[in-house]
Amino acid sequence: MKILEKEKVIKQNLARYALTERNVLSVAGNHPLIVGLDYAFQNSHRLYLIMEYCPGGDLGKQIKIKRKFTEEEARFYICEVIIAIEFLHKNKIIFRDLKPENIVLDKNGHVKLTDFGLSKENVGDLFDNKSFVGSIAYLAPEILKKQPHSKSLDWYLTGVLLYEMLVGVPPYYNNNRKILFENIQSGPLRIPHTMSLDARDLILNLLNRNPKKRMGASEADSEELKRHAFFKDINWEDVANLKLDMPKIIVNSNFKLNPDAEQTFKAGEIESE
């Protein structure tokens, strides 16, 4: 259950975020890879969104516990994320806030995207969206440069997610925000030598700083990713039908987080027009 205090919503000008989230969840309906919205209602003081219960927690917790995933594990998660984003794009929606904490897991470990307050509705293929939007450690170069963005923003974030699952921290990460932003815009991308050539190539193509040349930026959208060698053994129909044998969920509330694996600033999400 997500509860929003109306007074805070009005004072902080958050009404459009709540409306966007409800709209996106309504469009998603019963999509198996997007968290379900069962009810949306309000009283005189609060807004309520009653959503599907996902006992697996979020993917961020799994990364903290495991430190990093095998390529097979990461591949399964990324496959389901691609199918979910593909659905959003076909419905003219950009997610814009893809990160481990916004990916929850059902009882069988399958992915479900959640938290659509920063999403953009009714978008086309043009680069005409100019909001400064995202979460601190997951901002794309075009966002930091305050350039228009399009659907390829979600594919950049998919690359960030894949990198984080395989390495343990987001690419370009630094505890200093100024250095982090500089790294995202112009710093070298450090990829461990243990990473396979296919995974390396996919990440490099997704993290292309030029959003128009980034993998997935063409009209083919998700199909560009699906054809990549990293997914050569994947049956995409099985992915859409939840037939992948997902990694086992680890439940451990007493783990100690490695300081080097700190994932995000506490500042959280931001957006400005």
N, C-alpha and C positions, 0 to 999 in steps of 0.2 A: 504494500500500500504506500503510495506517495501522497503526502499531505502538504498542501501549500496554504499558508496563512494569507488570506485576502489582503490584509493590511500591509503585509510585507510585499506582496505582489504589486500592489498599487504604488507604494512608496518607492520601490526599487525598479519600477517600470518593467516588470517581468511578465506581464499579461501575455505578450506575444509569444514568449517562450513556452508557457503552459499551453497556449492554443496550438502552437506548432507541434508540440509533442502529442497532444491528443489527436490532431489531424493525421500525423504520420502513422500513429498506432491504429487509427481507424482504417487508413488505406491498406496497411499491412494485413489486417484481418487475421486470418489463421495461418499466416505464413510460418512454416516450421522453424525458420531460422531467425525470427524476430519475436521478441517477447510479446505475448498476447495481452491485449487490453480487455478485461472482462466488464468493467463498469467505469463510468466517469460521471460524477455528480458533485453537488455542492450544497452547502447550507449558508447561513448568513455570515459565517466567519471563515470557512475553509473550502478549498477545492480538493477533491479526492480522485485519485486514479488507482483503481484496483487492477493489478496486473498479475500475470501468470507467475507462480512461485517456481523459482529455479534453485534447487537445493545445493547445486554444485558451487555456489558462490561465483565470483568473477575471475576472469582469466589472470588478472594481475596477481591475485593471491597464489595461483598455481605457479606463476613465474617466480614469485618470492620464495616459495617452498622448494621448488625444483632447481632454482637458480638459472637453469637454461634447459631447453628441450632438445631432443634429438631431431634430426631433420624430418624423420617420418612423422613424429608427433606434430611438429610445427606445420608440416604439409597438410595434415588432416584439418587442423584448425583454420589455416588460411583458405583451404578449399571451401569450407562452409561460409567463411566470411565473404569470399568472392561471390558466392551464389546469393547471399543476403544483399550485398551492395548492388549486384546486378539487378535484383528486383527493385530496389529503391530508384536506381537510375532509369529503369524502364517506366517508372511512375513519376519521372521528372523531379526526383528528390535527391539532393546531395546530403550525405550524412554529416560530414565536416568535423566530427568529433570522435573518430575511430581511435580507440586506445584500449588497453587491456581491461581497465576498470569499467568500460562500457560494453563489455562482452561477458555475458553470464552463461552459465552452463546448466543444462537440465540434468535430470537424475541419471541419464545415460552418458553425460559428458558432451552432448552436442551443443554447439554454439547458438546463442540467441543475442542479437544486438539489442541494446536498450539505451535509454536516455537520449531523446531526439530533440531536446530543447534548442540546440544550436543548429539544427538542420535547416536547409533551405528548400522551400517548395516551389513548384511551377518553374523549374529552370530548364533552359534549352541547352544547346551545344555551344553557344557563344560564351566568351570570357567576359561576362558582364555583371558578375557578382563581386562587390567591392568591400564587403564587411571584413573587419579585422576579427577573426573568429578562430577559436581552438583552445587547446590546453597547452600550457607553457612549454613542456618538453616535446610537444608533438606539433609544433607550428611548421608549416611548409614555407619554403623560400618566398613564394609569391605572396603569402600572407604577410610575412615580415617586411617585404618591400612595398606592401600596400598596393599590389597590382591586382587587377581583376582575376578571378579564378573560376574554374568550371568543374565538371565532374572528375577531371583528372586529379583533383585535390584528394579525393578518396583513395585513389590508387597510390599516391605518394604515401599516405598514412598506412596503407596496406603494406608497403615496403618497410616503413618504420616498425610496424607490428612484427613482421617476419624477422627483421634484424634483432629486435628485442627478445623474441622468443629463442633465437639461436645463440645470442651473445650474452643476454642477461640484463642489458641496459639499452636505452634508445641510442640510435646513432648520433654522434656529435655531442653526447651528453657532457655537461659540466655543471657543477653546483653553482657557479657564478652565472647569473642570467645573461649578463652582457656578453661573456665569452660564449655561452651556449648559442645565442642568437648569431654571433659572428661565425661560429662553426657551421651552423645550419646554412648560412648564406654563402660561405666561401671556404670553409675548412675542409681538410682531406677526410675521406671516408675510410676508416680503418676496419678492415675485414680480416678476421683470424684466418691463418693459413690452413686451419683444419676444416674450414667450410668447403663444401663441394663446389666445383666450378659452376654447376647448374644453379645452385642457390645464390652464389656470388653474382652471376650474370643477371638473375631475376631481380635481386636487390638493387644492383646498379641501374637497371632499366627503370625500376619503379621510383628510385630516388633521384632521377634526372631532374636537375634544378630548372630546366626549361619545361614548363607545364605542357607546352604544345608538342614537345618531342618525347614526352614521358610515355612509357608503355600504358596503354589504355586510353590515351588521349584522342585517338581516332574514332570514327563512327563505329568501329567494331567494339569499342568499349571493353567489356570483360572478356570477349572472345580472344583478344590479344594475349591476355594472361593465360587463359586456358590452353593455348597452343604452345606455351613455353615448355622446354625440355624438363623443367623441374616437376611438371605435372604429367610426364609422358605415360605413366602407368595408372593414371586416374580415370575412372569412369564417371563422368560428370552427372550422368543420370542417377547413378548410385548416390552421389553427394547430395543431390536435390531431394532424394527420397530417404535420406538419413540412414543409408546402409553402410557407411564407413564404421569400422571398429575403432571408436574413439579412445584416446588415452585414458587410463584409469584416473579418476579424481582422487587427489590426496587431501585428506582432512587433517590439518595440523595447526592448532591455534597457539602452539608454544614455540614456533620457530623463531630464530633470531635473524633479523635481516642484516646481511652484509652491507656495511655503509657504502661500499663501492657500487652496490646494486640499487641504490635509492633511485626511484623512477621518475617522480614528478615533484615540482615545487608545490608547496601547500597553497599557493595562490589559486590553483585550480583552473577553472574555465574562464575565458574572457571573450567578450564580443563588443565591438563598437562599430558604428556605421562610418 
